[in-house]
Amino acid sequence: MQITLSDEQVKLLHDFIVPINHAHLDEQCEPPGYSIEISFAGPYGCDAVGRCGGRTVELGPVSVQPDQPHWAPTTAGA
């Protein structure tokens, strides 16, 4: 399965995490890292959220290949 973020989504994530990383580095602390949560909602599409600690940034719809039009994971041949 391949999940693709658009250039705009990468910029949103970058603009979200860079200030957090800089704040940690300024305090001589290791940056916390981040996660990307993908929600699969069958025929309604797939959405992503960036998370760092208690902070989030909505990334919106993402491209998933193979397409995931069902409520359970779909293989390339399905």
Secondary structure as GFF3:
##gff-version 3
##sequence-region A 1 78
A	DSSP	beta_strand	2	4	.	.	.	ID=ss1
A	DSSP	alpha_helix	7	26	.	.	.	ID=ss2
A	DSSP	beta_strand	35	40	.	.	.	ID=ss3
A	DSSP	three_ten_helix	42	44	.	.	.	ID=ss4
A	DSSP	beta_strand	46	52	.	.	.	ID=ss5
A	DSSP	beta_strand	55	61	.	.	.	ID=ss6
A	DSSP	beta_strand	63	65	.	.	.	ID=ss7
###
